[in-house]
Amino acid sequence: MEIKKFTPQDHYVRCTLYGWSWVWKTVFGGTAPKPIFASSEAWLLSVVSTLGYAPDYVNIESITDLQELYKFLKNWDSSEYQTLIIDSLTEINEIIKTNMENRLWRSLQIKEWWQISRKIKKIIAWLKRLPMHVIIICQEKIVNDEDSIAQIVPMLNGKNATEIAYMMDIVGYMYLDKQGKRHITTKPLQRL
């Protein structure tokens, strides 16, 4: 057994950022050091028009595309890419669902929703092992708990919407205030 001393500069940041459409979550991702986008939405024009550069990206249309990107980045030279931006996990979740429905020729049953939830957890586990920073972008949804308290959570299936917080270093909610200014909060269960 080897006891090591933790140093923040040797640690890669794992972050989930969620919020409503058009709050510039993608633009935020584009400000990360040397990013590559795993883009399921093809919304990179906001990065070009706001930040003035065209980012590298891989188009994600299936779970296989994401697996291949993971294998590629796992052994990639970190001097070219230092941050992977998943944009968005909500859309990748929908792609997995649609592909399953097309394969089965019917709507999904509870058991199959559970399978999607497990696949999303596996994706997050793979990404956490990459030798780079990882930013996972999600849409938001509002859910009510047992006491009818509304919570704003990432738009993912089942428990993944709340369990993603346990899997990441930072979970941020991005929103616009009444004056149209963008903010990111890391406070849990904050109702805005």
Summary of the structure (lengths in Angstrom):
residues: 192
radius of gyration: 17.2
end to end distance: 46.8
largest distance: 54.4
contacts: 545
relative contact order: 0.20
helix: 37%
strand: 25%
